[in-house]
Amino acid sequence: MIAADRLAPASLDITKIREDFPVLRQSVRGKSLVYLDSAPTAQKPYAVIDAVRRFHEVDCANIHRGVHELSQRSTAAYEKTRSTAVRYFNASSESELIFVRGTTEAINLVAHSWGRMNVKSGDEIIISALEHHSNIVPWQMLCEEQGAVLRFIPIDDRGDLILEAYDKLLNARTRMVAVSHVSNALGTINPVRPIIEMAHAMGALVLIDGAQAVPHMSVDVRALDADFYAFSGHKLFGPTGVGMLYGKAELLESMRPYQGGGDMIKTVTLEKTTYNDLPYKFEAGTPNIAGGIGLGAAFDYVSDVGLDAVAAYENELLVYGTELLEQIPGLRIIGTAREKASVLSFVMEGIHPHDIGTVLDRMGIAVRTGHHCAQPVMDRFGIPATTRASLAFYNTPAELDRLAAGLQKIAEMFA
Ligand SMILES: Cc1ncc(COP(=O)(O)O)c(C=O)c1O
């Protein structure tokens, strides 16, 4: 077993990092808060809180349309986030990064715009059996409308995708492969590079749902050769209601706008509209300006902490937490993939996850219980729900000790 005091690598000062997150400093039900629910949304550092506040206090104005000082300042701050994102994800240019509400909207944008132009009756789309509902439902809707067929890459008992089955699913009718980079329900890190290569060899495009990857590892969209990559800002320590869709410029160029309205136009007459250039063509209406600016602060904050150090530390936390949980009587970890990130999903014999979550909450420990918007994953494992602890770099081994002690107590209470 890894000794708890050996866990924090010299490059990460967890005590200092925790001071950046004010929410972590509170007591819940008389105990110091243990926040193990970062997969649904991560906590925000002062850098993000202050950037959003500064916008509202000092720079608040609508963007792109104003000649006055405040509008220019808010436009510059908002667009700076896009430029930062270009470097952060190694995209080719600002044209390839579209502001959206989050991963869900990014996927819907592609399914709606690219999908309706390119998917015809009898065509096929491949997703996997471990997707979040956000990467299932838009494709089901598209297939239903276009008369296309949705196929699924199965998963094995560990929660790994079965690539041999994927290979057999791919064929000349496959138009799109849409898979998550990291599973929110199981923590599986999918081998997206080979998945993309195999799809491209068949002439299909690939969308990667990066919602659960981006907070835990660095992502290089060009090295991956992803056609589309979607993520949510709030899971990356940024504000809610903002995220981004990366798309290769030539693909975005060929696509029709997703929504119509202000900002996405060049000219409008009562009869006809010409559309704006990328990326604005896909950004109708006033966006979440404060959120976009806060997201820029989140990129900078995470870059300063260093994603390689984050990934290494979180992996040690995950190994440590797994070893602790394996010692709890009657506890079974769901999702034991060869490569995992930051998720400990489990069931306990004879105890409903909802009860586990409720008792843990009384101990000041926040976890999530339920199907995690991944009902097909629950079906695959023949369970209705799991309890899930999801980690971020501000978590500590001591917090995992508190979780394990809490679960030990629950096992005894319900024995
Ligand atoms: C893998 C994955 N995809 C998509 C989403 C949807 O993200 P959002 O609700 O921010 O659009 C989530 C959210 O939990 C997720 O974990």
The ligand as a Gaussian input file, in Angstrom:
#p B3LYP/6-31G(d) Opt

LIG

0 1
 C      -18.673000      12.214000     -19.935000
 C      -19.650000      13.352000     -19.875000
 N      -20.172000      13.832000     -21.001000
 C      -21.034000      14.854000     -21.015000
 C      -21.447000      15.453000     -19.850000
 C      -22.397000      16.584000     -19.908000
 O      -21.785000      17.763000     -19.486000
 P      -22.626000      19.092000     -19.335000
 O      -23.803000      18.754000     -18.455000
 O      -21.682000      20.054000     -18.692000
 O      -23.050000      19.511000     -20.697000
 C      -20.954000      14.971000     -18.628000
 C      -21.403000      15.545000     -17.359000
 O      -21.303000      14.935000     -16.307000
 C      -20.027000      13.897000     -18.647000
 O      -19.509000      13.418000     -17.516000

